[in-house]
Amino acid sequence: MLYRSSNGELGEDRQQPVLLLTTKDDGVASKRTVPLLYLMDGRNVVLVASNGGALRHPTWWLNLQTTSEAWIQIKGNSTTS
């Protein structure tokens, strides 16, 4: 993924910051990574689980309902919850 290999220099727009969110896939031992727009509120990362206005919640949100373990990469910095 270009974002990871470039430490977030490629794949991000300064007007619309992007992070990578990795969650454990619900009911499966694999992990799923999605790029998401985010906002910062002080030290807190804010994500909106809108799924583009679809009636169904985004898969990453459903995965977080099952297990709260997740990894976030913003540019070259990674964190875990």
For each residue, the residues with C-beta under 8 A, 3 or more apart:
1: 4 5 11 20 33
2: 5 6 10 11
3: 6 8 10 11 12 18 20 35 73
4: 1 7 20 73
5: 1 2 10
6: 2 3 9 10 11
7: 4 75 76
8: 3 11 12 18 73 74 75 76
9: 6 12 75
10: 2 3 5 6
11: 1 2 3 6 8 18 35
12: 3 8 9 16 17 18 75
13: 16 17 18
14: 17
15:
16: 12 13 37
17: 12 13 14 37 38 39 74
18: 3 8 11 12 13 35 36 37 38
19: 35 36 38 45 72 73 74
20: 1 3 4 33 34 35 36 72 73
21: 33 34 35 36 47 60 70 71 72
22: 31 32 33 70 71 72 73
23: 31 32 60 63 64 67 69 70
24: 28 29 30 31 32 63 66 67 69 70
25: 28 29 30 31 32 59 63
26: 59 62 63 66
27: 66
28: 24 25
29: 24 25
30: 24 25
31: 22 23 24 25
32: 22 23 24 25 59 60 63
33: 1 20 21 22
34: 20 21 58 59 60
35: 3 11 18 19 20 21
36: 18 19 20 21 47 60
37: 16 17 18 48
38: 17 18 19 45 46 47 74
39: 17 45 46
40: 43 44 45 46
41: 44 46
42:
43: 40
44: 40 41
45: 19 38 39 40 72 74
46: 38 39 40 41
47: 21 36 38
48: 37
49: 57 58 60 61
50: 53 58
51: 54 56 57 58 61
52:
53: 50
54: 51
55:
56: 51
57: 49 51 61 62
58: 34 49 50 51 61 62
59: 25 26 32 34 62 63
60: 21 23 32 34 36 49 63 64
61: 49 51 57 58 64 65
62: 26 57 58 59 65 66
63: 23 24 25 26 32 59 60 66 67 70
64: 23 60 61 67 68 70
65: 61 62
66: 24 26 27 62 63
67: 23 24 63 64
68: 64 81
69: 23 24 80 81
70: 21 22 23 24 63 64 80 81
71: 21 22 78 79 80 81
72: 19 20 21 22 45 78 79 80 81
73: 3 4 8 19 20 22 76 77 78 79
74: 8 17 19 38 45 77
75: 7 8 9 12
76: 7 8 73
77: 73 74
78: 71 72 73
79: 71 72 73
80: 69 70 71 72
81: 68 69 70 71 72
